[in-house]
């Protein structure tokens, strides 16, 4: 079992930055691919960024590519999401997730094994 706890969400103006953190406990995240998803009201949960189990591959949604950066620190058992140049359309609940698959990066929520409770990010215009 892996327990994931997100932090760092909040209210920010458009153009600003936030850094989300995901702290894991129970098992080492080095055993997992890690992803950050988001879900806005009335929309499906979508993958924003992910890093493979080995750390050799990353994925970014087109909407955030060049603005967001995912990073993992296996020693600290954490995964962060640095979000720059935020836009109102980035407003959502952001979730950290862990996937035990070692074949690359999954993109669909059901393919992930463990989830955090989410943290709200609100970007004002």
N, C-alpha and C positions, 0 to 999 in steps of 0.2 A: 504494500500500500504506500502511496505517496500522497502527502498532504501539501497543497499549494496555497499560498496566501499572497494576494496581490496588494500593492500599496502604491501611492504616488499620484493617484488621480486627483482631479480637482477642476476648478474653473479657471480658464485662461482666455485671454483675448486672441483674436485671430492674428497669426504671425508669431505667436509666442511658442514656448517650448515646455514640455513636461517629460519627466523620466519616470516610467513605471518600473517597479521592481516586483519580482516573483520569488518568494522564498520557499524552498522545498524542505520537507522533513519526512522522515520515515525511510526513505531510500535515497541513494545518490542519484542526482540527475544525469550523471555520466552514463547511466543505463538507458537514457531516453532521448528521443528527439523532442524538442520543445517548441511550442508555438504560442503566439499571441493572436487571439481572435477578438472580434468586436461584434456587438449587436446593437443596432439602433432601433428605436421603437417602430414596430410594424415591419421590420426587415429581418431577413434571415441572418443567422450568425455566419460571419465570414472570416476566413484566415487573412490576417494582416501581414504577419511575418513569422518565419520559422527557421530553425536551425537543426540540421541533422544530428543524429546521435554522435557521429564522429566529430562534428563541428566543421566538416569540410565543405558542406553545402548550406546555402541559405536561400530562402524564398521571400519575396516581397510582392504584395499585391500591386498592380499597376498604379492604383490610386495613391500609394504611399511611397513608392520607389523613389529614392533620392531624398526623401524627407525623414524617414524612419530608419532606425538601425537596431537590430537585435544583437544581443551579446550574451554569452553564457560564461559563468565563472564556476567551473566544476569544484574548485577548492572551497568556494563559499556556498556552493549549492544554490546558486541564484541565476536567474535569467532576467535581463533588463530590456526595456524597450525605450530607446531615446526617440522622442517625437519632436521634430522641429517644423517650423513654418506651418503651424497648425491652422486648419481651416474649419469653419463651422460644420462642414460635412463630416469631420472626424468625430463629432459628438456621438458618443455611444458608451455602453458598458464594455470594458475591456477585460478579457479573460485569459489567464495563463493555462496552458494545457500540456500534458506529457503523453508521449506516444512510445510504446515499447518496441515498435517496428524499427529495424535497423537497416532497412532497404533503401532509405532515402527520406523524403518528406511527403507525408500525407497532407491533403488539403481539405478534407471533409471532416466536420466535427465528430461524426460517429466513429471515425477511425482513431480518435484519441481516447486514452484510457482514464486519465485523471484530469480533474478540473479544479480551478480555484473558484472562489465565490464571486469574483468580479470587482472591478473598481470603476466608478463613474468618471468619465472625461467629458467636460462640457466646454465648448469653444464658442465664445460670443463674437458676434460680428461688429 
